[in-house]
Amino acid sequence: MPITYHVVPHEDGWAYRLDDVFSEAFPNHAAALAAARIAAERHERSDEDRFISYQSEDGKWHNEVAAGRDRPETEVVDSAETATDAPTPR
């Protein structure tokens, strides 16, 4: 199951969203779409193993090693291609 980046209207502009987290706002659709594609490509790129720390929803901190070769498949979904109420890009 791929990780999906959604390009959506956001804060009087456009952004991409991964789950419930939004990127910075971009002034136009094309910039947000390009940034989402770059983020998705980087998400798939193999790298070195890394030590990561993160806080779970219950407030506990976790430490683990993220394998650099274990990368997810990603996709970019553009809401402008499917929505009729999307704002006009600037």
TIZAKOL-526945 format. One line per field, with one value per residue (C-alpha): x, y, z; residue in three letters. Coordinates in steps of 0.5 Angstrom, whole numbers. Example, Ala and Ser with C-alpha at 12.3 -4.5 7.8 and 13.67 -1.06 7.14 Angstrom:
BEGIN
u = c(25, 27) $
v = c(-9, -2) $
w = c(16, 14) $
rest = c(ala, ser) $
END
This chain:
BEGIN
u = c(0, 3, 4, 0, 1, -5, -4, -10, -12, -9, -9, -11, -6, -4, 0, 1, -1, 1, -4, -6, 0, 1, 7, 8, 3, 5, 3, 0, -2, 4, 9, 5, 5, 12, 14, 10, 13, 20, 18, 15, 21, 26, 21, 23, 30, 35, 40, 44, 41, 39, 38, 31, 27, 19, 14, 7, 0, 1, 7, 12, 18, 21, 28, 30, 34, 31, 33, 35, 34, 27, 23, 16, 12, 9, 4, 2, -6, -8, -14, -14, -15, -21, -25, -29, -29, -22, -19, -16, -9, -5) $
v = c(0, 7, 13, 18, 26, 30, 36, 41, 48, 51, 58, 62, 58, 50, 45, 38, 34, 27, 24, 30, 34, 40, 42, 50, 54, 55, 61, 57, 50, 48, 50, 45, 40, 40, 40, 34, 30, 32, 30, 23, 22, 23, 19, 13, 14, 9, 12, 10, 7, 12, 12, 16, 18, 20, 21, 17, 19, 17, 22, 16, 17, 11, 10, 5, 4, 6, 2, 6, 1, -1, 5, 5, 6, 13, 17, 24, 25, 32, 34, 40, 34, 31, 37, 42, 47, 48, 55, 58, 58, 65) $
w = c(0, -2, 2, -1, -2, -3, -7, -4, -3, 4, 7, 1, -3, -4, 0, 0, 6, 8, 13, 17, 16, 11, 8, 8, 4, -4, -8, -13, -15, -20, -14, -9, -14, -16, -8, -7, -13, -10, -3, -5, -9, -3, 1, -3, -4, -1, 4, 10, 16, 21, 29, 30, 36, 35, 40, 40, 41, 48, 49, 50, 46, 42, 39, 33, 27, 21, 15, 9, 4, 7, 3, 2, -5, -6, -10, -11, -12, -15, -12, -18, -22, -19, -15, -19, -13, -12, -12, -19, -18, -18) $
rest = c(met, pro, ile, thr, tyr, his, val, val, pro, his, glu, asp, gly, trp, ala, tyr, arg, leu, asp, asp, val, phe, ser, glu, ala, phe, pro, asn, his, ala, ala, ala, leu, ala, ala, ala, arg, ile, ala, ala, glu, arg, his, glu, arg, ser, asp, glu, asp, arg, phe, ile, ser, tyr, gln, ser, glu, asp, gly, lys, trp, his, asn, glu, val, ala, ala, gly, arg, asp, arg, pro, glu, thr, glu, val, val, asp, ser, ala, glu, thr, ala, thr, asp, ala, pro, thr, pro, arg) $
END
